[in-house]
Amino acid sequence: MTMEQTHHFAQTRCMHLGGPCPALGKMLQALAGALDKARPVTEEDFEICGESILDGCPRHCPARFFATHDRIRVFCDVTDTAERAELDLFADMLLSPAGTPQAASRISQRPCALGEVRPRQSRPAVPLRLQPAAL
């Protein structure tokens, strides 16, 4: 089974490239794979976060990431001083159907692109209703 079959990937267009950033896509894939492998040896509240330079990005954009078993987010072209709450608010406005619109002035550092990975929800099995055989 591939990551796309088990996870939902979403990313915005890069403001510098005018389209999806391949380096961001690779980072999302790598983080999803790493967390998937770590699941058997970590608790449900496990979180990893950090900064990186996007390998393969022509601009060498810095990226910040926050990854849990429930959600991975990567924010491109932001400094390590960017407030996580502001970044999450920005991502929620763009990616969450329940996101509440906010004034852009509330976000001091807007990422040039962002991506998110969430595990696909497995659908509970629906019990089959067998019809009595016709006599």
Disulfide bonds with the S-S distance in Angstrom:
none
